[in-house]
Structure formats: C-alpha cells, structure tokens
Amino acid sequence: MSEPSRVSVRLLEKEYVVACAHEERADLLDSAEYLNGKMREIRDSGKVVGLDRIAVMAALNIAHELLQTHRQDKLAGDVGTRLRSMRERVETVLAKKGQQMEL
C-alpha cells in the first residue's frame, strides 16, 4: 500500500479530513457520499436533532443494512450447499439405477 494521503469529505455541510491510502480514495469518497445521504435523510425526517445523534442513527442504519446483507449471503450459500448435496444424491441414485438396468 502507498503512503496515506489526506482526503477532505463533507458530511452535513461540515468538512472532515481523513487519511487513507491513495488506492482507497475513491471508495472513501463513495462511502462519505453514502453516509452523507443517510445523514440527510435522518436530518430531513425531523425526528432526530443534533449532529452526533444523526451520525449515530446513520451508523446504526448502515450496520443494520450490512448485517442483513451478510445474512442473505450466508443463506444463499447454505441453500447452494444443500442444492449441491441433493443433486449429488440424485445423480448417485440415477447412476446406480443405470448400472442395474445394464445388468
């Protein structure tokens, strides 16, 4: 990795300077844009007041989204594993039936 560089990001009209590797700059800017959008949604709802509280609510919402994605990925992997196992069993039974028919 290269030497960290300083990147300026803006969240709810407040500027933050963050250090990151040059090759991760685009991801950092995309992340900041996503976070800023979530924070704006929360602020604009009028239900949460204060930058700290808005940031915490945005972090909780994003963490929730991440956990849901991980659960969906795990479920998809589990289903794929079970389907593979079932296919192998069916193929084994069909192969045995084919051998019996040849005799």
URBELFEN-V204848 format. One record per residue. N is the residue number from 1. RES is the residue in three letters. SS is DSSP state (@ for helix, = for strand, . for the rest). PSI is psi in whole degrees, 0 to 359 (none if undefined). OMEGA is omega in degrees with one decimal (* if undefined). Layout:
# URBELFEN-V204848
N_RES_SS_PSI_OMEGA / N_RES_SS_PSI_OMEGA
This chain:
# URBELFEN-V204848
1_MET_._151_-178.7 / 2_SER_._174_178.1 / 3_GLU_._135_179.8 / 4_PRO_=_143_175.3 / 5_SER_=_164_-178.7 / 6_ARG_=_129_-179.2 / 7_VAL_=_134_179.4 / 8_SER_=_128_176.1 / 9_VAL_=_153_-177.9 / 10_ARG_=_124_177.8 / 11_LEU_=_118_-178.0 / 12_LEU_._55_177.0 / 13_GLU_._16_175.7 / 14_LYS_=_134_-176.2 / 15_GLU_=_138_177.2 / 16_TYR_=_141_175.8 / 17_VAL_=_126_-174.6 / 18_VAL_=_139_175.9 / 19_ALA_=_135_175.7 / 20_CYS_=_161_177.3 / 21_ALA_=_146_-177.6 / 22_HIS_@_319_-177.7 / 23_GLU_@_348_178.6 / 24_GLU_@_4_-176.0 / 25_ARG_@_312_-178.3 / 26_ALA_@_318_178.3 / 27_ASP_@_321_178.6 / 28_LEU_@_314_-179.9 / 29_LEU_@_320_176.5 / 30_ASP_@_318_179.0 / 31_SER_@_317_179.8 / 32_ALA_@_321_178.3 / 33_GLU_@_318_178.4 / 34_TYR_@_313_178.8 / 35_LEU_@_316_179.5 / 36_ASN_@_320_177.5 / 37_GLY_@_316_178.1 / 38_LYS_@_318_-179.6 / 39_MET_@_322_177.3 / 40_ARG_@_317_178.2 / 41_GLU_@_314_-178.5 / 42_ILE_@_314_179.4 / 43_ARG_@_316_-176.5 / 44_ASP_@_340_177.4 / 45_SER_@_337_178.9 / 46_GLY_._2_-177.2 / 47_LYS_._340_-177.2 / 48_VAL_._132_-179.3 / 49_VAL_._140_177.2 / 50_GLY_._132_-176.8 / 51_LEU_@_318_-180.0 / 52_ASP_@_314_-179.0 / 53_ARG_@_321_177.4 / 54_ILE_@_317_179.9 / 55_ALA_@_318_179.5 / 56_VAL_@_316_179.4 / 57_MET_@_319_177.8 / 58_ALA_@_317_178.7 / 59_ALA_@_317_178.5 / 60_LEU_@_317_179.2 / 61_ASN_@_318_-179.6 / 62_ILE_@_320_177.4 / 63_ALA_@_320_177.9 / 64_HIS_@_314_177.8 / 65_GLU_@_317_-179.7 / 66_LEU_@_314_179.3 / 67_LEU_@_320_177.6 / 68_GLN_@_318_179.1 / 69_THR_@_316_178.4 / 70_HIS_@_318_179.3 / 71_ARG_@_318_179.2 / 72_GLN_@_319_178.2 / 73_ASP_@_317_179.8 / 74_LYS_@_316_178.8 / 75_LEU_@_317_179.0 / 76_ALA_@_320_178.0 / 77_GLY_@_318_178.5 / 78_ASP_@_317_179.5 / 79_VAL_@_318_178.5 / 80_GLY_@_318_179.0 / 81_THR_@_316_179.8 / 82_ARG_@_320_178.5 / 83_LEU_@_319_177.6 / 84_ARG_@_316_-179.7 / 85_SER_@_316_179.4 / 86_MET_@_319_178.5 / 87_ARG_@_317_179.5 / 88_GLU_@_319_178.2 / 89_ARG_@_316_179.7 / 90_VAL_@_316_179.8 / 91_GLU_@_322_178.5 / 92_THR_@_313_179.8 / 93_VAL_@_316_180.0 / 94_LEU_@_321_178.0 / 95_ALA_@_317_178.9 / 96_LYS_@_318_178.4 / 97_LYS_@_320_178.4 / 98_GLY_@_321_178.3 / 99_GLN_@_320_180.0 / 100_GLN_@_324_-178.9 / 101_MET_@_329_-178.5 / 102_GLU_@_332_-179.3 / 103_LEU_._none_*
